[in-house]
Amino acid sequence: MKVKSIELIHLDLPFTNHTNQHMKYWLPHWRIIQLCKLEMDDGTMGWGETIPNYTWAKVPDDIEERIVGKTAADLLWDDALGAGVQMALFDAVGKKLGTPAYRLLGTKVREWCPLSWWAMDMPAKDWARQCADAAKAGYMTAKLKARTWYDLHDAIRSIIKIVPEQFKLDLDFNGTLGNAASAVEFLSTLEQYGQVAMIETPIPQGDVAGNAQIRNRIDRPVAMHFGSPPIMTTLHHDVADGFVVCAGAYNIMKQSAITDAANKPFWLQLVGTSITTTWAAHLGAVCPQAKWPAITCMNIWKNQPIKEPIELRGGYYRVPERPGLGLEVNEKLIEKHRVDYTWVDPPRHVYRYARANGEVTYYGDSKQALHNTYPRDAMPVCEAGSACVPVEDNGSRSFAAIFDAVQGGNTLRRVEKKNKRSKK
């Protein structure tokens, strides 16, 4: 069976309304989904997907030259073909052989795989809303983008008031705690919350000594991205309880073998809609240490491009048993959201960081750059009463003055009194 043709289809798939209130300022380009449709010489079709502005490996520009006319089975393990193409190849070959994709990947070790909800950093009430929605949808875990410019104690308390006591929170700091001293001091204060289950990348992963200190002094598992620092360094110094694994099939299976030998769990982090989530289920079925809930961010999109929705039960979803990936795409939805562009810009905005004492700092950096700017400026770590929110351009002179003042990495600091409502 050889590859006859490939079609790459771009969709602009809207976020859920609540997610969009926040994601439109940080990652609006995640709305762009690239579907990969492969046709074989015998008529077999294979489907896959890439998030072109994020995924571990984009589909290369010369993809037709690389795969058309080639035997599909010979291409399965070539991660360089990109996420969507690799999924589509496993889908097509599995359909041809009449077997689920997981049987092409390895030996099945589980029938149900854990899956986590995902949410970016948000004010307390919005995180609570996200986690309530997660519990209602059958999730039992949420991975949250914890940031030092929020009062995280307020956020966690807001969440645990409205979710089941079994609902777990995994906090991803993306290195924003800065150093071991501030990390240990703050993370120790979270030990009072039994529902805080895991800490990911509290400080930069290259700080081996600092990460070892954190792991030895806090009572929650610490997760780090596989390969940073080099895996033998990580294992020798024992700086992580487990890993975040994000790669193509070939490299995932290599990393899976290492984690299994070291008896270290991991979660699969493969961002995408229900198509990628289904692919993650096939991988999770054969990786013994894929015991932590997978992160696919499927929940951020309003609609899913497959006909039969993924059903979660107690935080788990069942590995498909039908041939290939075991899904059927929704071609009507695909045509509805099909576009000819590959990028979405955020609206013009600044970030307003406010402290309880009335001190306000405005930033013009993107949210991604803020991850470095905020800790560099030695700003408070999760100070009580603090919050950081986007302020969108409303066309006013006051916004224009703030916007101009914070360009080029500058900040604007001033005291702003809270508006007091008149008493009736």
Summary of the structure (lengths in Angstrom):
residues: 424
radius of gyration: 22.5
end to end distance: 77.5
largest distance: 77.5
contacts: 1443
relative contact order: 0.15
helix: 37%
strand: 23%
